[in-house]
Amino acid sequence: MKKLFVLAVAAIVALGANAQEKKNEANKPVFTTIKENKITSIKDQNRSGTCWAYSTLSYFEAEILKATGKTYDLCESFVANKTYMDRAVQVVRLHGDCQFAQGGAAYDVLYCLQNYGICPENAMPFPGSLYGDSLNNFNEFFSLLEPYVNAVARNKGPKISMQWKKGMQGILDSYLGECPASFKYEGKTYTPQTFMNSLGINLDDYVTITSYTHHPFWTQFAVEVQDNWRNPLSWNLPMDDMMRIIDNAVNNGYTVAWGGDVSEEGFTRTGLAYMCDTKAAQSLAGSDMARWLKLSKTQKTSLLDSLGCKVPEIVPTQEMRQQRFDNWELTDDHGMLIYGIAKDQFGKEYYMVKNSWGETGDYKGIWYMTKAFIAANTMDYMVNKNAIPKDIRKKMGI
């Protein structure tokens, strides 16, 4: 009798699980591509805070591909080596009154290309290979680098020696590889500067766009986040125009180097991102407010995942963007590449976005992020000024 009871319970559980699986499958989006631009291969930043380098070099690779038809694999380690030294110099000059960290901004890559050039991936050691790893792993690297920089910056002496730069460069070269003064590529010898000049793009074509109300629209300002440490100026446009530029860029064959917030519950690790209306989602997921508040982030994500493309979304507003920026909800924590537009079986449109976490998730390293998610969570993005609608360019005066 006991055995029969156990079997009956198991059957009920199996039927319930099967029903839930079918429900989840029915909610899974089925995508139709509307517009897809050419991009280079998926990379893996692994255990490093270098999404800014991976996403923006991926952006410039796509720009080169569009302009010349040629495919390049540009070197993230070169950009990181140059950028971390520059950032350390600033921290020391300011006596430690700013942050030294792994993160950065799209402008850091543009600055590197403009001032130092670039090299192909194979002109420097493969990421992680210098310390016996198969990919980047900055745990040991930055456990040495951060205290080194801070020790110099907060030195109590009346004067410091410039020898600290040699020590800093030694750490950078030991973990990232030494930046080459010259190298051979496809039978020709280049310096990083001459290689950059050969790539067929104009580095004066790039602008950064954002949208906040604490600065006047149609002016430029430096977005106030710590990793925007060079303080480049971004164009401040109304949210609708910020979004119209992305659509215009993608539909005209351009990509967009996007930076923003992926800490929201609606950003899944399977390759989807929704700007979830969690209050509305609670009832749809069979969870009242009291139960919802007791759930862990993982449990909440699981419930939202079960709703799939039927998850209710918030309609972003300009006021919401400003409030979330001011109260620290809207953070600057990841960089990715927008390269296409798709729609699901219910007609909702998504941006196709290239990530730098390897071929992970249901779409092998590609994320489908709704337009509501992008509108709500964009910190800023870099785009070719020729991809901007003419009426917006006229207002910007560019």
C-alpha positions in Angstrom: 0.0 0.0 0.0 2.8 2.3 0.9 4.5 1.6 -2.3 1.4 2.3 -4.3 1.0 5.6 -2.4 4.6 6.6 -3.2 4.1 5.8 -6.9 0.9 7.8 -7.0 2.6 10.8 -5.4 5.6 10.5 -7.9 3.1 10.3 -10.8 1.3 13.5 -9.6 4.7 15.3 -9.2 5.8 14.2 -12.6 2.5 15.3 -14.2 2.8 18.7 -12.4 6.4 19.1 -13.5 5.5 18.1 -17.1 2.6 20.6 -17.1 4.9 23.4 -15.7 7.5 22.5 -18.4 4.9 22.7 -21.1 3.7 26.0 -19.7 7.2 27.4 -19.6 7.9 26.2 -23.2 4.7 27.9 -24.4 5.9 31.1 -22.9 9.4 30.8 -24.5 9.8 33.5 -27.2 10.1 32.4 -30.8 12.1 35.1 -32.6 11.8 36.4 -36.1 14.8 38.6 -37.2 13.8 42.0 -38.6 17.3 43.4 -39.1 20.7 41.8 -38.4 24.0 43.5 -39.0 27.3 41.7 -39.4 29.5 41.2 -36.3 32.7 39.4 -35.4 32.9 36.3 -33.3 31.7 35.9 -29.6 34.6 36.4 -27.1 34.9 35.5 -23.4 36.1 38.1 -20.9 35.9 35.3 -18.3 36.9 36.5 -14.7 37.8 40.0 -15.6 36.0 43.4 -15.4 36.9 44.2 -19.0 33.4 44.2 -20.7 34.1 47.8 -21.7 37.1 46.6 -23.7 35.5 43.6 -25.2 32.2 45.3 -26.1 33.8 48.4 -27.6 36.5 46.6 -29.6 33.7 44.4 -30.8 31.9 47.6 -31.9 35.0 48.9 -33.8 35.4 45.5 -35.4 31.9 45.8 -36.6 32.5 49.3 -37.9 35.6 48.1 -39.8 33.6 45.2 -41.2 30.9 47.5 -42.4 33.4 50.0 -43.9 35.8 47.6 -45.5 34.4 44.1 -45.5 37.4 42.9 -43.6 37.3 40.9 -40.3 39.7 41.7 -37.5 40.2 40.4 -34.0 41.6 43.4 -32.1 43.4 43.0 -28.8 41.7 43.7 -25.5 44.9 43.2 -23.5 46.6 46.0 -25.4 43.7 48.4 -24.5 43.7 47.2 -20.9 47.4 47.6 -20.5 47.4 51.2 -21.8 44.2 52.1 -19.9 45.1 50.8 -16.5 48.4 52.7 -16.6 46.6 55.9 -17.5 44.1 55.4 -14.8 46.8 54.8 -12.2 48.5 58.0 -13.2 45.2 59.9 -12.6 44.7 58.2 -9.2 48.2 59.1 -8.1 47.9 62.7 -9.3 44.7 63.0 -7.3 46.3 61.4 -4.2 43.9 58.5 -4.2 40.7 60.7 -4.2 39.2 58.7 -7.1 38.7 55.0 -7.9 41.2 52.6 -9.4 39.2 49.6 -10.6 38.9 47.0 -13.4 35.9 48.7 -15.1 36.0 51.4 -17.8 33.9 53.1 -20.5 33.6 52.9 -24.2 35.5 56.1 -24.5 38.6 54.4 -22.9 38.8 52.3 -26.0 38.4 55.2 -28.4 41.0 57.2 -26.5 43.4 54.2 -26.7 42.9 53.9 -30.5 43.4 57.6 -31.0 46.5 58.0 -28.8 48.2 54.6 -28.7 46.8 52.7 -31.7 45.9 49.0 -31.5 47.3 45.6 -32.5 45.6 42.3 -33.5 44.9 39.7 -30.8 47.8 37.4 -31.8 50.4 40.2 -31.4 50.2 39.7 -27.6 50.0 36.6 -25.4 46.6 34.9 -25.3 44.5 36.0 -22.3 45.5 34.1 -19.2 48.3 32.2 -20.8 51.1 34.1 -18.9 49.9 32.8 -15.6 48.8 29.4 -16.6 45.1 30.0 -17.2 43.1 29.4 -20.4 41.3 32.8 -20.2 41.4 36.0 -18.3 41.4 35.7 -14.5 42.1 39.0 -12.8 41.8 37.7 -9.2 45.5 37.6 -8.5 46.3 40.3 -10.9 44.2 43.0 -9.3 44.9 41.8 -5.8 48.5 43.0 -6.6 47.6 46.0 -8.7 45.0 47.8 -6.6 47.1 48.0 -3.4 50.1 48.9 -5.4 48.4 51.9 -6.9 46.8 53.0 -3.7 50.0 52.7 -1.8 51.7 55.1 -4.2 48.7 57.5 -4.3 48.3 57.7 -0.5 52.1 58.0 0.2 52.6 60.3 3.1 56.0 61.6 1.9 56.4 65.2 0.5 57.6 63.7 -2.8 57.3 60.4 -4.7 59.8 58.8 -7.1 58.7 58.1 -10.7 60.0 54.6 -10.3 56.5 53.5 -9.3 55.6 53.7 -13.0 58.2 51.1 -13.9 56.9 48.8 -11.2 53.3 49.3 -12.4 54.3 48.6 -16.0 56.0 45.4 -14.8 52.8 44.1 -13.2 50.8 45.0 -16.2 53.2 43.3 -18.6 53.5 40.2 -16.4 49.7 39.6 -16.5 48.5 41.1 -19.7 51.6 40.9 -21.9 53.9 43.7 -23.1 52.4 45.9 -25.8 54.4 45.5 -29.0 56.3 48.4 -30.5 55.9 46.7 -33.9 54.5 43.5 -35.2 53.8 41.6 -38.5 50.3 41.2 -39.8 49.6 39.4 -43.1 53.2 39.9 -44.2 53.5 43.6 -43.4 55.2 45.3 -40.5 53.1 47.7 -38.4 53.4 49.8 -35.3 50.2 50.0 -33.3 49.6 53.5 -34.7 50.1 52.6 -38.4 47.9 49.5 -37.9 45.2 51.7 -36.6 45.5 54.0 -39.5 45.2 51.0 -41.9 41.8 49.9 -40.6 39.6 52.1 -42.7 37.6 54.0 -40.1 37.6 57.6 -39.0 37.9 58.0 -35.3 36.4 61.4 -35.4 33.0 59.9 -36.4 32.0 58.6 -32.9 29.8 60.3 -30.3 28.3 59.1 -27.0 24.6 59.5 -26.2 22.7 59.6 -22.9 19.4 60.9 -21.5 18.9 62.6 -18.1 17.1 65.6 -16.9 19.7 66.9 -14.4 21.5 68.5 -17.3 19.8 70.4 -20.2 18.8 68.5 -23.3 20.8 69.1 -26.5 24.0 69.8 -24.5 26.9 67.7 -23.5 28.0 66.6 -20.1 30.3 64.0 -18.4 28.0 61.2 -17.0 28.7 61.0 -13.3 29.7 57.4 -12.8 33.0 56.2 -11.4 34.2 54.2 -14.4 33.7 57.3 -16.6 37.0 58.5 -15.1 38.3 60.3 -18.2 35.2 62.5 -18.0 34.4 62.5 -21.8 31.3 64.4 -22.8 28.1 62.7 -23.8 25.2 64.2 -25.8 22.1 64.5 -23.5 19.0 63.9 -25.5 15.3 63.1 -24.6 14.7 59.4 -24.1 12.6 59.0 -27.2 15.4 60.5 -29.3 18.0 58.4 -27.6 16.0 55.3 -28.6 15.3 56.6 -32.1 19.0 56.8 -32.8 19.5 53.1 -31.9 16.7 52.1 -34.2 18.0 54.3 -37.0 21.5 53.0 -36.6 20.6 49.3 -36.7 18.2 49.7 -39.6 20.9 51.5 -41.6 23.5 48.8 -41.0 25.3 50.2 -37.9 25.9 48.7 -34.5 25.8 50.4 -31.1 28.3 50.1 -28.2 25.9 50.0 -25.3 26.6 50.5 -21.6 24.1 50.1 -18.8 22.5 48.1 -16.1 22.1 44.3 -16.2 21.5 43.9 -12.5 17.7 44.0 -12.9 15.7 40.8 -12.1 14.5 40.7 -15.7 18.0 40.2 -17.1 18.3 36.5 -17.3 21.4 34.3 -17.7 19.7 32.4 -20.5 19.8 35.2 -23.0 16.7 37.4 -22.4 16.1 40.7 -20.8 12.8 42.3 -19.9 12.0 45.4 -17.9 9.7 43.5 -15.6 6.7 45.0 -13.8 7.3 42.8 -10.8 4.0 43.9 -9.1 2.0 42.6 -12.1 4.3 39.6 -12.4 3.6 38.4 -8.9 0.0 37.5 -9.6 0.8 36.0 -12.9 3.4 33.8 -11.3 1.0 32.8 -8.5 2.8 34.8 -5.9 1.3 37.4 -3.6 3.3 40.3 -2.3 4.0 38.7 1.1 5.4 35.6 -0.5 7.3 37.5 -3.2 9.2 39.6 -0.7 10.4 36.4 1.1 11.8 34.9 -2.1 15.5 35.0 -2.9 16.7 36.7 -6.1 17.3 33.3 -7.7 13.7 32.2 -6.9 12.3 35.5 -8.2 14.3 35.1 -11.4 13.0 31.5 -11.8 9.4 32.7 -11.4 9.9 35.5 -13.9 11.6 33.1 -16.3 8.6 30.8 -16.2 6.5 33.7 -17.6 8.9 34.0 -20.5 7.8 36.6 -23.1 4.5 36.9 -21.4 6.1 38.7 -18.4 4.5 42.1 -18.0 6.8 45.1 -18.6 7.0 48.6 -17.2 6.7 51.4 -19.8 9.9 53.5 -19.2 9.6 57.2 -18.8 12.1 60.1 -18.7 11.2 60.7 -15.0 11.7 57.0 -14.2 15.2 57.1 -15.7 16.2 60.1 -13.7 14.8 58.7 -10.4 16.6 55.4 -10.9 19.8 57.2 -11.7 19.6 59.4 -8.7 18.7 56.7 -6.2 21.5 54.3 -7.5 19.1 51.7 -9.0 20.3 52.4 -12.6 23.9 51.4 -12.4 26.8 51.3 -14.9 27.8 47.6 -14.7 28.1 46.1 -18.2 28.9 46.8 -21.8 27.5 44.9 -24.8 27.0 45.4 -28.6 23.5 46.0 -30.1 23.5 44.8 -33.7 20.0 43.7 -34.7 16.3 43.8 -34.1 13.9 40.8 -33.8 10.3 40.2 -32.7 8.7 37.4 -30.8 5.5 35.5 -31.7 3.4 38.2 -30.1 5.0 41.0 -32.0 7.1 42.5 -29.2 10.4 43.9 -30.5 13.8 43.1 -29.0 17.4 44.3 -29.7 19.8 41.5 -30.6 22.8 42.1 -28.4 26.3 40.5 -28.5 27.7 39.7 -25.0 31.3 38.8 -24.0 30.6 35.8 -21.7 31.5 33.2 -24.3 28.8 31.1 -26.1 26.6 30.9 -23.0 22.8 30.9 -22.6 20.1 29.7 -25.0 21.4 31.8 -27.9 25.1 31.0 -27.8 26.3 34.3 -26.4 23.6 36.5 -27.9 20.9 38.3 -25.7 17.5 39.4 -26.8 16.7 42.6 -24.8 13.4 44.3 -25.1 13.2 47.9 -26.2 11.6 48.7 -22.8 14.7 47.2 -21.1 17.1 49.2 -23.1 15.2 52.4 -22.7 15.1 52.0 -18.9 18.6 50.7 -18.4 20.9 52.6 -20.8 23.6 54.6 -19.0 25.0 55.7 -22.3 26.2 54.3 -25.7 28.6 55.1 -28.5 27.4 55.4 -32.1 28.7 56.6 -35.4 27.4 60.1 -35.9 26.4 59.1 -39.5 23.9 56.7 -38.0 22.0 59.5 -36.3 18.8 60.7 -38.0 19.3 64.0 -39.9 16.9 66.0 -37.8 18.6 64.9 -34.5 22.1 65.7 -36.0 20.9 69.1 -36.9 19.7 69.8 -33.4 23.0 68.5 -32.1 24.9 70.7 -34.5 27.2 67.9 -35.8 
